[in-house]
Amino acid sequence: LEHILSPPVAFTPLEEIANARIPVVNNKKERREILAFVAEPRDCNDNEESKPNDRLLILIHEFFGLNDSICQKAQGLADDLGCLVIAPDTFRGTSTSFIPKAIWLALTTPQERVNDDLDAVLDHYCTTATASTAATTAGKNKVAIMGFCYGGGKAIRYTTQRRPDAATVVWYGNPVTNVDELKSLQAPVCGIFGRDDVQFPMSLLDKFQTALNEAQIDNVVRIYDGVGHAFWTGMDQIERGDEPQTSAYLQCTDFLKQFFG
């Protein structure tokens, strides 16, 4: 309902909004590129040594696909965290503001395919970062995966299935409640939800919190009163100091700052 009432205000075509094309190199012998928006801190100059190549945040869009709002959030997070942020197109060339198509895209995009694409993004990043004078070794690069709605569910399934050393931030996404799956994680989890979200009732969120605790995963899961699903729509809410959006944003950025160190 929240998405229907407040779809993206601006919707730039994907080919125009993406500022990077990440080559896919894997054993499947694919020859394609992943479109993405890449944000660096705006106070970072052209000197390679000043670039935050040892800290990366992957930002996964909601079911609209890569859009202006996600790119603005990526830039805001890059500025506030002092890290590189990459927002890849996980729908492989498609985005939409039409709700039925958005639902179809979310339902027909398999987790395994998203996992493969995120692996390709991280492989490319690690290759680039380790070639930089600012980077140390690939093992010391800190990675976090964040997603919204569709992207939040994909984020925590990627970290539990492929990248357990990455921190996870779930903004009102489908949680993992299987304790054995969560036990694979080697990094903390941050969860942000609205109490009035009909997609994720309190009973499910309580189960998520309990499962994280049983799996002995460090976590910060908070449920905000007076809001439902998709309550953070843009950086303008943070600039105005809207609540609870600003409190949720600070929860997210404080969590990531602590993880990145």
C-alpha positions as CSV (number, residue, x, y, z in Angstrom):
1,L,0.0,0.0,0.0
2,E,2.8,2.4,0.9
3,H,4.4,1.9,-2.5
4,I,1.1,2.5,-4.3
5,L,0.6,5.7,-2.4
6,S,4.1,7.0,-2.9
7,P,5.9,5.6,-5.9
8,P,9.2,7.3,-7.0
9,V,8.6,11.0,-7.7
10,A,11.4,11.1,-10.3
11,F,12.2,8.3,-12.6
12,T,15.2,8.7,-14.9
13,P,15.7,5.9,-17.4
14,L,18.2,3.3,-16.2
15,E,20.7,3.8,-19.0
16,E,20.9,7.5,-18.0
17,I,21.0,7.1,-14.2
18,A,23.7,4.4,-14.2
19,N,27.2,5.9,-14.1
20,A,29.2,2.6,-14.2
21,R,29.2,-0.7,-16.1
22,I,30.7,-3.5,-14.2
23,P,32.0,-6.4,-16.3
24,V,31.0,-9.9,-15.3
25,V,33.9,-12.4,-15.2
26,N,33.0,-15.9,-14.0
27,N,33.3,-19.6,-14.9
28,K,30.0,-19.5,-16.7
29,K,31.8,-17.7,-19.6
30,E,29.2,-14.9,-19.6
31,R,29.9,-11.7,-21.5
32,R,27.7,-9.0,-20.1
33,E,27.9,-5.9,-17.8
34,I,26.0,-4.9,-14.7
35,L,24.7,-1.4,-14.7
36,A,25.3,0.5,-11.4
37,F,25.4,3.8,-9.7
38,V,28.7,4.3,-7.9
39,A,29.1,7.1,-5.3
40,E,32.3,8.3,-3.6
41,P,32.4,10.8,-0.8
42,R,32.1,14.3,-2.3
43,D,35.0,15.5,-0.2
44,C,37.3,12.9,-1.7
45,N,39.7,14.4,-4.2
46,D,41.2,12.7,-7.3
47,N,44.2,11.5,-5.3
48,E,43.9,7.7,-5.2
49,E,45.4,7.5,-1.7
50,S,42.5,9.5,-0.3
51,K,39.8,7.2,-1.7
52,P,38.0,4.8,0.7
53,N,39.0,1.7,-1.1
54,D,39.0,-0.5,2.1
55,R,35.3,0.1,2.8
56,L,32.4,-0.7,0.6
57,L,28.6,-0.6,0.9
58,I,26.5,-2.4,-1.6
59,L,23.0,-0.9,-1.8
60,I,20.2,-3.0,-3.2
61,H,17.2,-1.2,-4.6
62,E,13.5,-1.9,-3.9
63,F,11.2,-3.5,-6.4
64,F,11.1,-0.4,-8.6
65,G,14.6,-1.2,-9.7
66,L,17.6,1.3,-9.7
67,N,16.1,4.7,-9.5
68,D,16.8,8.4,-8.6
69,S,15.9,7.9,-4.9
70,I,18.3,5.0,-4.5
71,C,21.1,7.0,-6.2
72,Q,20.5,10.0,-3.9
73,K,20.6,7.7,-0.9
74,A,23.8,6.1,-2.2
75,Q,25.5,9.5,-2.5
76,G,24.2,10.7,0.9
77,L,25.5,7.5,2.6
78,A,28.9,7.8,0.8
79,D,29.2,11.3,2.1
80,D,28.2,10.5,5.7
81,L,30.1,7.2,6.0
82,G,33.2,8.2,4.0
83,C,33.0,5.0,2.0
84,L,32.4,3.8,-1.5
85,V,28.8,2.9,-2.3
86,I,27.7,0.8,-5.2
87,A,24.0,0.4,-6.1
88,P,23.8,-2.3,-8.8
89,D,20.9,-3.0,-11.1
90,T,19.8,-6.5,-10.0
91,F,16.9,-6.6,-12.5
92,R,19.5,-6.7,-15.4
93,G,18.4,-3.8,-17.5
94,T,14.9,-3.0,-16.2
95,S,13.3,-0.5,-13.9
96,T,9.7,0.7,-13.5
97,S,7.3,2.9,-11.6
98,F,4.3,0.7,-12.6
99,I,3.4,-1.3,-9.5
100,P,2.2,-4.5,-11.2
101,K,5.5,-4.7,-13.2
102,A,7.5,-4.0,-10.0
103,I,5.7,-6.9,-8.3
104,W,6.4,-9.1,-11.2
105,L,10.1,-8.2,-11.3
106,A,10.5,-8.9,-7.6
107,L,8.7,-12.3,-7.8
108,T,10.6,-13.4,-10.9
109,T,14.2,-12.4,-9.9
110,P,15.7,-15.5,-8.2
111,Q,18.1,-15.1,-5.2
112,E,20.7,-17.2,-7.0
113,R,20.9,-14.8,-9.9
114,V,21.2,-11.8,-7.5
115,N,23.9,-13.6,-5.6
116,D,25.9,-14.2,-8.8
117,D,25.6,-10.5,-9.7
118,L,26.7,-9.3,-6.3
119,D,29.6,-11.7,-6.4
120,A,30.6,-10.1,-9.8
121,V,30.3,-6.6,-8.3
122,L,32.5,-7.6,-5.3
123,D,35.0,-9.4,-7.4
124,H,35.4,-6.3,-9.6
125,Y,35.7,-4.1,-6.5
126,C,38.3,-6.2,-4.9
127,T,40.4,-6.4,-8.0
128,T,40.2,-2.6,-8.3
129,A,40.8,-1.9,-4.6
130,T,43.8,-4.2,-4.3
131,A,45.4,-2.5,-7.2
132,S,45.2,0.8,-5.4
133,T,47.9,2.2,-3.2
134,A,45.2,3.0,-0.6
135,A,44.3,-0.7,-0.2
136,T,46.1,-3.3,1.8
137,T,45.0,-6.8,1.2
138,A,41.7,-8.1,-0.1
139,G,41.1,-9.8,3.2
140,K,41.1,-6.5,5.1
141,N,38.5,-4.9,2.9
142,K,35.2,-4.4,4.9
143,V,32.0,-4.9,3.1
144,A,28.4,-4.2,4.1
145,I,25.2,-5.1,2.2
146,M,22.1,-3.0,2.6
147,G,18.7,-3.3,0.9
148,F,15.2,-1.8,0.9
149,C,12.1,-3.9,0.8
150,Y,12.8,-6.5,-2.1
151,G,16.5,-5.5,-1.7
152,G,16.5,-6.0,2.1
153,G,15.4,-9.6,1.7
154,K,17.9,-10.2,-1.0
155,A,20.7,-8.6,1.2
156,I,20.3,-10.9,4.2
157,R,20.0,-14.0,2.0
158,Y,23.2,-13.0,0.1
159,T,25.1,-12.6,3.3
160,T,23.9,-15.8,4.8
161,Q,24.5,-17.7,1.5
162,R,27.6,-16.2,0.0
163,R,29.2,-13.4,2.0
164,P,29.0,-14.2,5.8
165,D,31.8,-11.7,6.7
166,A,29.7,-8.8,5.4
167,A,27.5,-6.7,7.7
168,T,23.8,-6.6,6.8
169,V,21.3,-3.8,6.9
170,V,17.7,-4.7,6.2
171,W,15.3,-1.8,5.7
172,Y,11.8,-3.3,5.9
173,G,12.8,-6.4,3.9
174,N,11.8,-10.1,4.3
175,P,13.8,-11.4,7.2
176,V,15.5,-14.8,7.6
177,T,14.2,-16.6,10.7
178,N,16.0,-19.9,10.3
179,V,18.5,-20.1,13.2
180,D,20.9,-22.5,11.3
181,E,21.0,-20.1,8.3
182,L,21.7,-17.1,10.5
183,K,24.5,-19.0,12.3
184,S,26.6,-18.8,9.1
185,L,27.0,-15.0,9.6
186,Q,30.3,-13.7,10.9
187,A,29.2,-10.0,11.0
188,P,26.4,-8.0,12.7
189,V,22.9,-7.3,11.4
190,C,20.9,-4.1,11.5
191,G,17.1,-4.3,11.0
192,I,14.8,-1.3,10.5
193,F,11.0,-1.8,10.3
194,G,7.8,0.1,10.7
195,R,5.3,-1.1,13.3
196,D,2.3,-0.6,10.9
197,D,3.9,-2.6,8.1
198,V,1.3,-5.1,7.0
199,Q,3.9,-7.1,5.0
200,F,6.0,-7.9,8.1
201,P,3.8,-8.3,11.2
202,M,5.2,-8.0,14.7
203,S,5.0,-11.8,15.1
204,L,7.5,-12.3,12.2
205,L,9.8,-9.5,13.4
206,D,9.8,-11.0,16.9
207,K,10.8,-14.3,15.4
208,F,13.6,-12.6,13.4
209,Q,15.0,-11.0,16.6
210,T,14.7,-14.2,18.5
211,A,16.5,-16.2,15.8
212,L,19.3,-13.7,15.6
213,N,19.8,-13.9,19.3
214,E,19.7,-17.7,19.3
215,A,22.3,-17.7,16.5
216,Q,24.4,-15.4,18.7
217,I,24.6,-12.8,16.0
218,D,25.3,-9.2,17.1
219,N,22.2,-7.2,16.0
220,V,20.3,-4.0,16.3
221,V,16.7,-4.5,15.3
222,R,14.3,-1.6,15.8
223,I,10.6,-1.1,15.0
224,Y,9.5,2.5,14.6
225,D,6.0,3.6,15.7
226,G,3.6,5.4,13.5
227,V,4.9,4.3,10.1
228,G,4.5,1.3,7.8
229,H,6.4,-0.1,4.9
230,A,8.9,1.9,2.9
231,F,8.8,4.9,5.2
232,W,12.2,6.3,4.1
233,T,11.5,7.7,0.7
234,G,14.4,10.1,0.1
235,M,17.3,12.1,1.5
236,D,15.1,15.2,1.7
237,Q,13.5,13.7,4.8
238,I,16.8,13.4,6.5
239,E,17.8,17.0,5.5
240,R,14.5,18.3,7.1
241,G,14.9,16.1,10.2
242,D,11.7,14.2,9.7
243,E,10.9,11.6,12.2
244,P,11.2,8.6,12.5
245,Q,13.2,8.7,9.3
246,T,16.1,10.6,10.8
247,S,16.3,8.3,13.8
248,A,16.3,5.3,11.6
249,Y,18.9,6.8,9.3
250,L,21.2,7.5,12.3
251,Q,20.6,3.9,13.5
252,C,21.8,2.7,10.2
253,T,24.8,5.0,9.8
254,D,25.9,4.6,13.4
255,F,25.8,0.8,12.9
256,L,27.9,1.0,9.7
257,K,30.4,3.4,11.2
258,Q,31.0,1.1,14.1
259,F,31.4,-1.9,11.7
260,F,33.7,-0.1,9.3
261,G,35.8,1.3,12.2
